[in-house]
Amino acid sequence: MNPSWFDSLLAWIGTHPVAAGAAIFAVAFCDALIVVGAVVPALPLLLPVGILIGMGEISGPYALACAALGAFLGDAIGFWVGRRWGDRLRGVWPFARYPQLLERGETMFRRNGARSIFIARFVGPIRPFVPAVAGMLKMPLQRYAPASAFAAVSWAALFLAPGWILGQAYDAVAAVAGQLAIVLGLLALVLAASWFGVLYGYRWFATHADALLARALHWSHAHPVLGRYTEAVFDPRRRESVPLALLAVLLLAVGWVAFAFLGWVVGSGEPLGVDLALHQLMQGLRNPLADAPLAALASLGDWPVLVPAAALTLAYLAWRKRWMAAAHWLAALVFGLALTAWLGAVIDIPKPPAVGSGFGFPSVAVTMATVQFGFFAVLIARELPGRRRIWPYLVAGVVVALIGFARLYLGAHWLSDVVGGSLLGTVWLLVLGVAYRRRVNRSFWMKPLAAIFYGAFAVAALWYAPRHIAPTLARFEYAPLPTLLSFADWWNTGWQTLPARRNEFDDEQRWPLDVQVAGPLAPLRAQLEAAGWRSQAQAGWVEALTLLDPKRADADQPVLPATLDTRAESLLMLRPGAHPDELHVLRLWPAPARLEDGSALWIGSAQTLRHQRAFDLVGLWRPIRETEAALQAVGEATAGLPQRSGVHPDSKLPVLRLATVPPLRD
């Protein structure tokens, strides 16, 4: 078998340890370098380094020293630049064009003094600018150097620690950790994109509001027929002129994008290429530890979660006799749902394989969440002072991003469904936002309304989501049609066509699939239990957290789940091994084939696990390479069942076949 890219990487690091240290130094140096550090994502780059440290492939102290030295020297260059150029630095690109780059660092430095050198190490975008500010303000070197060195070492240790701990536990958790880490990373990217898109988009429009108003008024004067309508929107004498200008410009921009996207989807008449690619990627990342929380997040777009907040908001507005706000709120929800339902009925695009019925394009959940949270932001933001007006929009962006990502992960929607829903919802809430801001000038106390809306949503989500995890997962579970085999074909030669190893990116996790079972699992479980084996239910997050309990006996520590083609084990059986710190384990998953009479086929792996502790804190059952003892133990425990053994042509390893249905006589 050719080594995977991961094994190639480990081999390269083992033969080039100095070069690996240079790469770590370069990442930390660029992260600290003035201007460059604002765009270098150090944590995602240092996380795999920490994993390699925990796996023993890189020396921990060496990597820590390289990262700390790179951070210290990168900060030192920023300090020297600030000291050398002083206030003249403000006139140099990019600071002349973006003065806020230094202003935020200077604000922090003046508030915290020498402590800002340490604090800024962990404060994202302003991190590479504080040392330059310290140099500009002539901070003494004897005060700067110790603070910078302490900050660099602390930063390096903290950023390497998560991967280091994960690497210590790699063999035990890698069965699901690879997919789980990618899912969490993608979710973090989506949330970051949503957060920064809303934040910087709002700031950009706010910064250019005066120019937008001036251009709009000039156009209104040049076109008197249409201008008499637009001039009322952009009249600078009105208190709401700036928000109205922002909403109007956003409406034009988002509306153009939405209708162009709608034409693209309708014109294709089928899922887009990016839809299919992303759907396949997400289905390949499915794993037990991510399924439950993302199913809960996906349910945030269901009507039992959204309706209580919407109804209580409408009732409060009616009670306060805010009839105009209540009318716009009702129009936002009713027309948004009606338009989405109409589009779903008239646009005929095949749904994802896991979806049997319901609206297709656009996503109802994403559209209604966008409309509800977006228009509520428009409703209350006008009552907030200055910079605080942005937070309702940020909340709306985060909620919609969570719902959209979770539904993509489960295979409930294509990407075009989610994007189309968010664009359609945004267009409609902007139309209503412009209309509402044009008609309403009267302020009202928004804190009770905000408490009612967000509180009702939180309560409904906490009540509904945990109770509907299992139904949501069952609703969007997709199993491809299995290959059909007769019992005789499987028993004699067909078993050789089933997979020989787990399909994983790391060869260490490509466990041999050395057990195959035909028939129901209950007789097999009974045979194993009679021989001293015990079954374990699938371990979720609650069970995984018990690994942190130092008082829990090693034998009581749960075995973490593993996946085969994104599906968790249907049966997990355990039995003490030859040594007190060892377990024999049998894992069985549904096979990609069935018997012609409807009986199930199962495929699995017999393993020996050894209990070890990562950093003497977390106890873990880790697989070892030896498998013969576990496979022999399974064979002895199931001696009462029909069984055969043969060497698989792909793995060149023995495979035990068991039957819990009556076999055909030769």
C-alpha positions as CSV (number, residue, x, y, z in Angstrom):
1,M,0.0,0.0,0.0
2,N,1.3,3.4,-0.9
3,P,1.8,5.7,2.2
4,S,-0.8,8.4,2.6
5,W,0.1,12.1,2.5
6,F,0.0,12.2,6.3
7,D,2.5,9.4,6.6
8,S,4.7,11.2,4.0
9,L,4.5,14.3,6.0
10,L,5.6,12.4,9.2
11,A,8.5,10.8,7.3
12,W,9.6,14.2,6.0
13,I,9.5,15.7,9.4
14,G,11.5,12.8,10.8
15,T,14.3,13.3,8.3
16,H,14.2,17.1,8.4
17,P,13.6,18.2,12.0
18,V,15.6,21.5,11.6
19,A,13.5,22.4,8.5
20,A,10.3,21.7,10.5
21,G,11.6,24.1,13.2
22,A,12.3,26.7,10.5
23,A,8.7,26.4,9.3
24,I,7.3,26.9,12.8
25,F,9.6,29.9,13.3
26,A,8.3,31.4,10.0
27,V,4.7,31.0,10.9
28,A,5.2,32.7,14.3
29,F,7.4,35.4,12.8
30,C,4.9,36.3,10.1
31,D,2.1,36.3,12.6
32,A,3.9,38.9,14.7
33,L,5.2,41.0,11.8
34,I,3.7,44.5,11.5
35,V,0.9,44.6,8.8
36,V,1.6,41.0,7.7
37,G,0.4,39.6,11.0
38,A,-3.0,40.9,10.5
39,V,-3.7,38.4,7.6
40,V,-1.7,35.4,8.8
41,P,-3.9,32.8,10.7
42,A,-1.4,31.5,13.2
43,L,-3.7,29.1,15.2
44,P,-4.9,27.0,12.2
45,L,-1.2,26.7,11.2
46,L,0.1,25.8,14.6
47,L,-2.6,23.4,15.5
48,P,-1.2,20.6,13.3
49,V,2.2,21.4,14.7
50,G,0.9,20.7,18.2
51,I,-0.7,17.5,17.0
52,L,2.7,16.3,15.6
53,I,4.3,17.2,19.0
54,G,1.8,15.1,20.9
55,M,2.4,12.2,18.5
56,G,6.1,12.4,19.2
57,E,7.1,13.5,15.7
58,I,8.5,16.9,16.8
59,S,10.3,17.8,20.0
60,G,8.0,19.9,22.2
61,P,10.6,22.2,23.7
62,Y,12.2,22.7,20.3
63,A,8.9,23.7,18.7
64,L,8.0,25.9,21.6
65,A,11.4,27.7,21.3
66,C,11.1,28.2,17.6
67,A,7.5,29.6,17.9
68,A,8.5,31.9,20.8
69,L,11.6,33.1,19.0
70,G,9.7,33.8,15.8
71,A,7.0,35.8,17.7
72,F,9.6,37.7,19.7
73,L,11.7,38.7,16.6
74,G,8.5,39.6,14.7
75,D,7.4,41.9,17.5
76,A,11.0,43.3,17.7
77,I,10.9,44.4,14.1
78,G,7.6,46.1,14.7
79,F,9.1,47.9,17.7
80,W,12.2,48.9,15.8
81,V,10.0,50.3,12.9
82,G,7.9,52.3,15.3
83,R,11.0,53.6,17.1
84,R,12.8,54.4,13.9
85,W,10.0,56.2,12.1
86,G,8.0,57.6,15.0
87,D,4.9,59.6,14.0
88,R,6.2,59.7,10.4
89,L,4.9,56.1,10.2
90,R,1.3,57.5,10.0
91,G,2.1,59.0,6.6
92,V,3.4,55.7,5.1
93,W,1.1,53.3,3.3
94,P,-0.9,51.4,4.5
95,F,-1.3,53.6,7.6
96,A,-1.9,56.8,5.7
97,R,-4.9,55.1,4.0
98,Y,-6.0,53.1,7.0
99,P,-5.2,55.2,10.1
100,Q,-7.3,53.0,12.3
101,L,-4.6,50.3,12.1
102,L,-2.4,52.2,14.5
103,E,-5.2,54.1,16.3
104,R,-6.6,50.9,17.9
105,G,-3.1,49.8,19.0
106,E,-2.4,53.2,20.4
107,T,-5.7,53.2,22.3
108,M,-4.9,49.9,23.9
109,F,-1.3,50.9,24.7
110,R,-2.4,54.2,26.4
111,R,-4.9,52.3,28.5
112,N,-2.8,49.4,29.6
113,G,0.8,50.5,29.3
114,A,3.4,47.7,29.3
115,R,0.7,45.2,29.9
116,S,-0.6,45.8,26.4
117,I,2.4,44.0,25.0
118,F,1.1,40.8,26.7
119,I,-2.6,41.5,26.1
120,A,-2.2,42.3,22.4
121,R,-0.6,38.9,21.7
122,F,-4.0,37.4,22.1
123,V,-6.3,40.1,20.6
124,G,-6.4,39.3,16.9
125,P,-6.1,42.1,14.4
126,I,-4.3,44.7,16.6
127,R,-1.7,42.1,17.6
128,P,1.1,43.2,15.1
129,F,0.6,46.9,15.7
130,V,1.0,47.3,19.4
131,P,4.8,46.8,19.4
132,A,5.1,49.4,16.7
133,V,3.0,51.8,18.8
134,A,5.3,51.0,21.8
135,G,8.3,52.0,19.6
136,M,6.5,55.2,18.4
137,L,5.8,56.3,22.0
138,K,9.5,55.6,22.9
139,M,8.9,52.8,25.4
140,P,12.3,52.0,27.1
141,L,13.8,48.9,25.6
142,Q,14.6,47.5,29.1
143,R,10.8,47.5,29.8
144,Y,9.7,46.3,26.4
145,A,12.0,43.3,26.0
146,P,11.0,41.3,29.1
147,A,7.3,42.0,28.5
148,S,7.6,40.9,24.9
149,A,9.6,37.8,25.7
150,F,7.1,36.7,28.3
151,A,4.2,37.4,25.9
152,A,5.9,35.4,23.1
153,V,6.6,32.3,25.3
154,S,3.0,32.4,26.7
155,W,1.5,32.8,23.2
156,A,3.5,29.9,21.8
157,A,2.6,27.6,24.6
158,L,-1.1,28.5,24.5
159,F,-1.3,28.2,20.7
160,L,0.5,24.8,20.6
161,A,-1.3,23.3,23.6
162,P,-4.6,22.3,21.9
163,G,-2.9,20.4,19.1
164,W,-0.4,19.0,21.6
165,I,-3.2,17.6,23.8
166,L,-5.0,16.2,20.8
167,G,-1.8,14.6,19.5
168,Q,-1.4,12.8,22.8
169,A,-4.8,11.3,22.3
170,Y,-4.5,10.9,18.5
171,D,-4.7,7.1,18.3
172,A,-7.8,7.0,20.5
173,V,-9.8,9.8,18.9
174,A,-8.5,9.9,15.3
175,A,-11.3,7.5,14.3
176,V,-13.7,10.5,14.4
177,A,-11.3,13.4,15.2
178,G,-10.2,14.0,11.6
179,Q,-13.8,14.6,10.4
180,L,-14.8,16.4,13.6
181,A,-11.8,18.8,13.3
182,I,-12.6,19.6,9.7
183,V,-16.3,20.1,10.5
184,L,-15.5,22.5,13.4
185,G,-12.9,24.3,11.3
186,L,-15.5,24.8,8.4
187,L,-18.1,26.0,10.9
188,A,-15.6,28.4,12.4
189,L,-14.8,29.8,9.0
190,V,-18.5,30.2,8.1
191,L,-19.1,32.0,11.4
192,A,-16.1,34.2,11.0
193,A,-17.1,35.1,7.4
194,S,-20.6,36.0,8.5
195,W,-19.3,38.0,11.5
196,F,-16.7,40.0,9.5
197,G,-18.9,40.3,6.5
198,V,-21.7,42.0,8.5
199,L,-19.3,44.0,10.7
200,Y,-17.1,45.4,8.0
201,G,-19.9,45.8,5.5
202,Y,-21.8,47.9,8.0
203,R,-18.7,49.9,8.9
204,W,-17.9,50.5,5.2
205,F,-21.4,51.8,4.4
206,A,-21.4,53.9,7.6
207,T,-18.0,55.4,6.7
208,H,-19.2,56.2,3.1
209,A,-22.7,57.3,4.2
210,D,-22.0,61.1,3.5
211,A,-20.7,60.4,0.0
212,L,-23.6,58.1,-0.7
213,L,-26.1,60.7,0.4
214,A,-24.4,63.4,-1.7
215,R,-24.5,61.3,-4.8
216,A,-28.1,60.2,-4.2
217,L,-29.2,63.9,-3.8
218,H,-27.3,64.9,-6.9
219,W,-29.1,62.1,-8.9
220,S,-32.4,63.2,-7.4
221,H,-31.9,66.8,-8.5
222,A,-30.9,65.6,-12.0
223,H,-34.0,63.4,-12.4
224,P,-36.9,65.4,-11.0
225,V,-39.6,62.9,-11.9
226,L,-38.1,60.0,-10.0
227,G,-36.1,62.2,-7.8
228,R,-39.1,63.5,-5.8
229,Y,-39.4,59.9,-4.4
230,T,-35.7,59.3,-3.7
231,E,-35.1,62.7,-2.3
232,A,-37.5,62.0,0.6
233,V,-35.4,58.9,1.4
234,F,-32.0,60.6,1.2
235,D,-33.0,64.0,2.7
236,P,-30.1,64.8,5.1
237,R,-32.4,66.9,7.3
238,R,-34.2,63.7,8.4
239,R,-32.8,61.8,11.4
240,E,-33.1,58.5,9.6
241,S,-31.3,59.6,6.3
242,V,-28.1,57.7,6.9
243,P,-29.8,54.4,7.8
244,L,-32.2,54.8,4.9
245,A,-29.3,55.4,2.6
246,L,-27.6,52.3,3.8
247,L,-30.7,50.2,3.5
248,A,-31.4,51.5,0.0
249,V,-27.9,50.9,-1.3
250,L,-27.9,47.5,0.2
251,L,-31.2,46.7,-1.4
252,L,-29.9,47.6,-4.8
253,A,-26.8,45.6,-4.4
254,V,-28.3,42.5,-2.8
255,G,-31.3,42.6,-5.0
256,W,-29.2,42.6,-8.1
257,V,-27.1,39.7,-6.8
258,A,-30.3,37.8,-5.7
259,F,-32.0,38.0,-9.0
260,A,-28.8,37.1,-10.9
261,F,-28.4,34.1,-8.7
262,L,-32.1,33.1,-9.1
263,G,-31.7,33.3,-12.9
264,W,-28.6,31.1,-12.7
265,V,-30.3,28.4,-10.6
266,V,-33.5,28.4,-12.6
267,G,-31.6,28.4,-15.9
268,S,-29.6,25.4,-14.9
269,G,-32.7,23.3,-13.9
270,E,-30.5,21.0,-11.8
271,P,-28.2,21.2,-8.9
272,L,-25.1,23.2,-9.6
273,G,-21.6,21.7,-9.7
274,V,-20.7,23.4,-6.5
275,D,-23.9,22.0,-4.9
276,L,-22.9,18.4,-5.7
277,A,-19.3,18.9,-4.7
278,L,-20.2,20.4,-1.3
279,H,-22.9,17.8,-0.6
280,Q,-20.4,15.0,-1.2
281,L,-17.8,16.7,1.0
282,M,-20.3,17.2,3.9
283,Q,-21.5,13.6,3.6
284,G,-17.9,12.4,3.9
285,L,-17.5,14.4,7.1
286,R,-20.5,13.0,8.9
287,N,-19.4,11.6,12.3
288,P,-21.3,10.7,15.6
289,L,-19.7,13.5,17.7
290,A,-20.8,16.2,15.2
291,D,-24.2,14.8,14.2
292,A,-26.0,15.5,17.4
293,P,-24.9,19.2,17.9
294,L,-25.4,20.1,14.3
295,A,-28.8,18.4,14.2
296,A,-29.7,20.6,17.2
297,L,-28.5,23.7,15.3
298,A,-30.4,22.7,12.2
299,S,-33.6,22.6,14.2
300,L,-33.3,26.3,15.1
301,G,-34.9,27.1,11.7
302,D,-38.0,24.9,12.4
303,W,-41.3,26.6,13.1
304,P,-41.6,25.5,16.8
305,V,-38.5,27.6,17.5
306,L,-39.2,30.6,15.3
307,V,-42.9,31.1,15.8
308,P,-43.0,31.8,19.6
309,A,-40.5,34.7,19.3
310,A,-42.4,36.1,16.2
311,A,-45.8,35.7,17.9
312,L,-44.7,37.4,21.2
313,T,-43.1,40.2,19.3
314,L,-46.3,40.8,17.4
315,A,-48.3,40.7,20.6
316,Y,-46.0,43.2,22.3
317,L,-46.2,45.6,19.4
318,A,-50.0,45.4,19.4
319,W,-50.1,45.9,23.2
320,R,-48.0,49.0,22.9
321,K,-50.2,50.1,20.0
322,R,-47.2,50.3,17.6
323,W,-49.5,49.5,14.7
324,M,-47.1,50.4,11.9
325,A,-44.3,48.3,13.3
326,A,-46.8,45.4,13.9
327,A,-48.1,45.6,10.3
328,H,-44.5,45.6,8.9
329,W,-43.5,42.7,11.2
330,L,-46.5,40.6,10.1
331,A,-45.9,41.5,6.4
332,A,-42.3,40.4,6.7
333,L,-43.2,37.0,8.0
334,V,-46.3,36.2,6.0
335,F,-45.1,37.4,2.6
336,G,-41.7,35.9,3.2
337,L,-43.2,32.5,3.8
338,A,-45.6,32.8,1.0
339,L,-42.9,33.9,-1.5
340,T,-40.7,31.0,-0.4
341,A,-43.4,28.5,-0.7
342,W,-44.3,29.8,-4.2
343,L,-40.7,29.6,-5.4
344,G,-40.4,26.1,-4.0
345,A,-43.4,25.0,-5.9
346,V,-42.6,26.6,-9.3
347,I,-38.8,25.9,-9.4
348,D,-38.3,22.2,-10.1
349,I,-34.8,21.2,-9.0
350,P,-34.0,17.7,-7.7
351,K,-33.6,17.7,-4.0
352,P,-30.7,16.1,-2.1
353,P,-30.9,12.3,-1.8
354,A,-31.8,12.4,1.9
355,V,-34.8,14.8,1.3
356,G,-38.1,13.1,0.4
357,S,-40.5,16.0,0.3
358,G,-41.0,19.6,1.2
359,F,-39.8,22.9,-0.3
360,G,-36.6,22.8,-2.3
361,F,-35.2,26.1,-3.6
362,P,-34.9,28.3,-1.6
363,S,-34.5,26.9,1.9
364,V,-37.6,27.9,4.0
365,A,-35.7,27.7,7.3
366,V,-32.8,29.9,6.1
367,T,-35.2,32.4,4.4
368,M,-37.5,32.8,7.4
369,A,-34.6,33.0,9.9
370,T,-33.0,35.7,7.7
371,V,-36.3,37.6,7.5
372,Q,-37.2,37.3,11.1
373,F,-33.8,38.1,12.7
374,G,-32.9,40.6,10.0
375,F,-36.1,42.6,10.2
376,F,-36.0,42.5,13.9
377,A,-32.5,44.0,13.7
378,V,-33.9,46.8,11.5
379,L,-36.7,47.3,14.0
380,I,-34.6,47.8,17.1
381,A,-31.2,49.1,15.7
382,R,-32.7,52.6,15.1
383,E,-33.2,52.8,18.9
384,L,-29.6,52.0,19.7
385,P,-26.9,54.6,20.0
386,G,-23.9,54.9,17.6
387,R,-21.7,51.8,17.2
388,R,-24.1,49.6,19.2
389,R,-26.5,49.5,16.3
390,I,-24.4,46.8,14.7
391,W,-25.0,44.0,17.3
392,P,-28.6,43.0,16.2
393,Y,-27.3,42.5,12.7
394,L,-24.3,40.4,14.0
395,V,-26.7,38.2,15.9
396,A,-28.8,37.7,12.8
397,G,-25.8,36.8,10.7
398,V,-24.6,34.3,13.2
399,V,-28.0,32.6,13.6
400,V,-28.5,32.3,9.8
401,A,-24.9,31.0,9.4
402,L,-25.5,28.3,12.0
403,I,-28.7,27.1,10.6
404,G,-27.4,27.1,7.0
405,F,-24.2,25.3,7.8
406,A,-26.0,22.7,9.9
407,R,-28.5,21.9,7.2
408,L,-25.7,21.6,4.6
409,Y,-23.9,19.2,6.9
410,L,-27.0,17.0,7.3
411,G,-27.7,17.0,3.5
412,A,-31.0,18.7,3.9
413,H,-30.3,21.4,1.3
414,W,-28.0,22.2,-1.6
415,L,-25.7,25.2,-1.2
416,S,-27.8,27.1,-3.7
417,D,-30.9,26.5,-1.5
418,V,-29.1,28.1,1.5
419,V,-27.6,31.0,-0.5
420,G,-30.8,31.6,-2.3
421,G,-32.8,31.7,0.9
422,S,-30.4,34.1,2.6
423,L,-30.4,36.4,-0.5
424,L,-34.2,36.3,-0.9
425,G,-34.7,36.9,2.8
426,T,-32.3,39.8,2.8
427,V,-34.0,41.5,-0.2
428,W,-37.4,41.3,1.4
429,L,-36.3,42.6,4.8
430,L,-34.5,45.5,3.1
431,V,-37.6,46.4,1.2
432,L,-39.6,46.4,4.4
433,G,-36.8,48.1,6.2
434,V,-36.8,51.1,3.8
435,A,-40.6,51.3,3.9
436,Y,-40.7,51.1,7.7
437,R,-37.9,53.7,8.2
438,R,-39.7,56.0,5.7
439,R,-42.9,56.0,7.6
440,V,-41.9,55.8,11.3
441,N,-40.0,58.4,13.2
442,R,-41.4,57.8,16.7
443,S,-39.0,56.0,19.0
444,F,-39.9,53.4,21.6
445,W,-38.1,51.5,24.4
446,M,-36.5,48.5,22.7
447,K,-35.0,46.7,25.7
448,P,-38.2,44.9,26.7
449,L,-38.9,44.0,23.1
450,A,-35.3,42.7,22.6
451,A,-35.6,40.6,25.8
452,I,-38.9,39.1,24.7
453,F,-37.7,38.2,21.2
454,Y,-34.3,36.8,22.0
455,G,-35.5,35.2,25.3
456,A,-38.4,33.5,23.6
457,F,-36.1,32.2,20.8
458,A,-33.6,30.9,23.4
459,V,-36.2,29.2,25.5
460,A,-37.9,27.6,22.5
461,A,-34.5,26.4,21.1
462,L,-33.4,24.9,24.4
463,W,-36.7,23.1,24.8
464,Y,-37.2,21.9,21.2
465,A,-33.7,21.2,19.8
466,P,-32.5,18.5,22.3
467,R,-35.8,16.6,21.9
468,H,-35.6,16.5,18.1
469,I,-32.0,15.5,17.5
470,A,-32.9,11.8,16.9
471,P,-35.9,12.6,14.6
472,T,-33.8,15.1,12.6
473,L,-30.9,12.7,12.1
474,A,-33.4,9.9,11.1
475,R,-35.2,12.3,8.7
476,F,-32.0,13.2,6.8
477,E,-30.2,9.8,7.0
478,Y,-29.3,8.6,3.5
479,A,-28.2,5.1,2.7
480,P,-27.3,4.2,-0.9
481,L,-28.9,1.2,-2.4
482,P,-26.9,-1.9,-1.3
483,T,-25.5,-4.6,-3.6
484,L,-27.6,-7.8,-3.4
485,L,-25.8,-11.1,-2.8
486,S,-27.2,-14.6,-2.3
487,F,-26.0,-16.3,0.9
488,A,-24.1,-18.9,-1.1
489,D,-22.3,-16.2,-3.1
490,W,-21.3,-14.2,0.0
491,W,-20.3,-17.3,2.0
492,N,-18.0,-18.6,-0.7
493,T,-16.5,-15.7,-2.7
494,G,-18.7,-12.6,-2.4
495,W,-17.2,-11.6,1.0
496,Q,-14.0,-10.8,-0.9
497,T,-15.8,-8.0,-2.7
498,L,-16.6,-6.1,0.5
499,P,-14.1,-3.5,1.8
500,A,-10.9,-4.8,3.4
501,R,-10.0,-1.6,5.4
502,R,-11.6,1.6,6.7
503,N,-11.4,4.3,4.1
504,E,-9.4,6.9,6.0
505,F,-6.8,9.5,5.0
506,D,-4.3,8.2,7.6
507,D,-2.9,4.7,7.1
508,E,-2.8,4.3,10.9
509,Q,-6.6,4.6,10.9
510,R,-7.2,2.2,8.0
511,W,-8.0,-0.6,10.3
512,P,-8.5,-4.1,8.7
513,L,-12.1,-5.0,8.4
514,D,-11.6,-8.6,9.4
515,V,-15.1,-9.7,10.6
516,Q,-18.2,-10.1,8.4
517,V,-21.6,-11.2,9.7
518,A,-24.7,-12.3,7.9
519,G,-28.1,-12.0,9.6
520,P,-29.4,-10.2,12.7
521,L,-27.0,-9.1,15.5
522,A,-29.1,-10.3,18.5
523,P,-27.8,-13.9,18.3
524,L,-24.3,-12.7,17.9
525,R,-24.6,-10.4,20.9
526,A,-26.0,-13.3,23.0
527,Q,-23.1,-15.5,22.0
528,L,-20.6,-12.9,22.9
529,E,-22.3,-12.0,26.2
530,A,-22.3,-15.6,27.2
531,A,-18.6,-15.7,26.7
532,G,-17.9,-12.7,29.0
533,W,-18.2,-9.8,26.5
534,R,-20.4,-6.7,27.2
535,S,-22.0,-4.3,24.9
536,Q,-21.4,-0.5,25.0
537,A,-23.9,2.1,23.7
538,Q,-22.5,4.6,21.3
539,A,-20.5,7.2,23.3
540,G,-21.5,10.8,22.7
541,W,-20.3,14.1,24.1
542,V,-21.6,13.4,27.6
543,E,-19.7,10.1,27.8
544,A,-16.6,11.7,26.2
545,L,-16.5,14.3,28.9
546,T,-16.2,11.5,31.5
547,L,-12.7,11.0,30.2
548,L,-11.7,14.1,32.2
549,D,-12.9,12.5,35.5
550,P,-9.7,11.4,37.4
551,K,-11.7,9.4,39.9
552,R,-13.3,7.1,37.2
553,A,-11.7,3.7,37.0
554,D,-9.8,2.8,33.8
555,A,-12.1,-0.1,33.1
556,D,-15.2,2.2,33.3
557,Q,-13.8,4.7,30.8
558,P,-15.9,4.6,27.5
559,V,-14.4,3.5,24.2
560,L,-14.9,6.4,21.8
561,P,-16.9,5.7,18.6
562,A,-15.5,5.1,15.2
563,T,-17.1,5.6,11.8
564,L,-17.2,3.6,8.6
565,D,-18.3,5.7,5.6
566,T,-19.6,8.3,8.0
567,R,-21.8,5.8,10.0
568,A,-21.2,4.9,13.6
569,E,-21.0,1.3,14.9
570,S,-24.2,-0.6,15.1
571,L,-22.7,-2.9,17.6
572,L,-19.7,-2.4,19.9
573,M,-18.7,-5.3,22.2
574,L,-15.9,-5.3,24.8
575,R,-14.0,-7.9,26.8
576,P,-11.0,-7.6,29.1
577,G,-7.7,-8.6,27.4
578,A,-4.7,-10.6,28.5
579,H,-3.4,-7.7,30.6
580,P,-5.4,-5.4,33.0
581,D,-4.9,-2.4,30.8
582,E,-6.1,-4.0,27.6
583,L,-9.5,-4.6,26.0
584,H,-10.6,-6.7,23.1
585,V,-13.1,-4.8,21.0
586,L,-15.5,-5.8,18.2
587,R,-17.0,-3.1,16.1
588,L,-19.6,-3.8,13.4
589,W,-21.1,-1.5,10.8
590,P,-23.7,-2.0,8.1
591,A,-22.0,-3.4,5.0
592,P,-22.6,-1.9,1.5
593,A,-24.4,-5.1,0.6
594,R,-27.4,-7.2,1.7
595,L,-28.6,-10.7,1.2
596,E,-31.2,-11.4,-1.4
597,D,-33.7,-12.6,1.2
598,G,-33.5,-9.2,2.9
599,S,-31.1,-10.3,5.7
600,A,-28.5,-7.7,6.7
601,L,-24.8,-8.0,6.2
602,W,-22.4,-6.5,8.7
603,I,-18.7,-5.7,8.4
604,G,-16.4,-4.9,11.2
605,S,-13.0,-4.9,13.0
606,A,-11.6,-6.8,15.9
607,Q,-9.1,-4.7,17.9
608,T,-7.0,-4.7,21.0
609,L,-7.1,-1.4,22.9
610,R,-4.6,-0.3,25.6
611,H,-5.5,2.3,28.2
612,Q,-3.1,5.2,28.4
613,R,-3.2,8.7,29.8
614,A,-2.5,11.9,27.9
615,F,-0.5,14.4,30.1
616,D,-1.6,12.2,33.1
617,L,-5.0,13.9,32.8
618,V,-7.2,12.2,30.2
619,G,-7.6,8.4,30.2
620,L,-8.0,6.9,26.7
621,W,-8.4,3.5,25.1
622,R,-5.9,3.5,22.2
623,P,-5.8,0.8,19.5
624,I,-2.6,-1.1,19.1
625,R,-1.4,-2.8,15.9
626,E,-1.8,-6.4,17.3
627,T,-5.2,-7.8,16.1
628,E,-4.7,-11.6,16.1
629,A,-5.6,-12.0,19.7
630,A,-8.8,-10.0,19.4
631,L,-9.9,-11.8,16.2
632,Q,-9.1,-15.2,17.9
633,A,-11.2,-14.1,21.0
634,V,-14.2,-13.3,18.7
635,G,-13.8,-16.6,16.9
636,E,-13.7,-18.6,20.2
637,A,-16.7,-16.8,21.7
638,T,-18.8,-17.4,18.6
639,A,-17.9,-21.1,18.1
640,G,-21.6,-22.0,18.3
641,L,-22.3,-20.1,15.1
642,P,-21.5,-21.2,11.6
643,Q,-18.1,-19.6,10.7
644,R,-15.3,-19.7,8.2
645,S,-12.0,-17.8,7.8
646,G,-10.1,-16.8,4.8
647,V,-7.5,-14.3,3.6
648,H,-8.9,-11.2,1.9
649,P,-7.1,-10.6,-1.5
650,D,-6.8,-6.9,-0.8
651,S,-5.5,-6.7,2.8
652,K,-3.7,-10.1,2.7
653,L,-5.1,-10.6,6.2
654,P,-7.6,-13.2,7.6
655,V,-11.3,-12.4,7.6
656,L,-13.7,-14.2,10.0
657,R,-17.2,-14.9,8.5
658,L,-20.1,-15.5,10.8
659,A,-23.7,-16.4,10.1
660,T,-26.7,-15.9,12.4
661,V,-29.1,-17.1,9.7
662,P,-29.2,-20.8,8.6
663,P,-26.4,-21.3,6.1
664,L,-27.0,-23.2,2.9
665,R,-25.6,-26.7,2.9
666,D,-22.6,-27.3,0.6
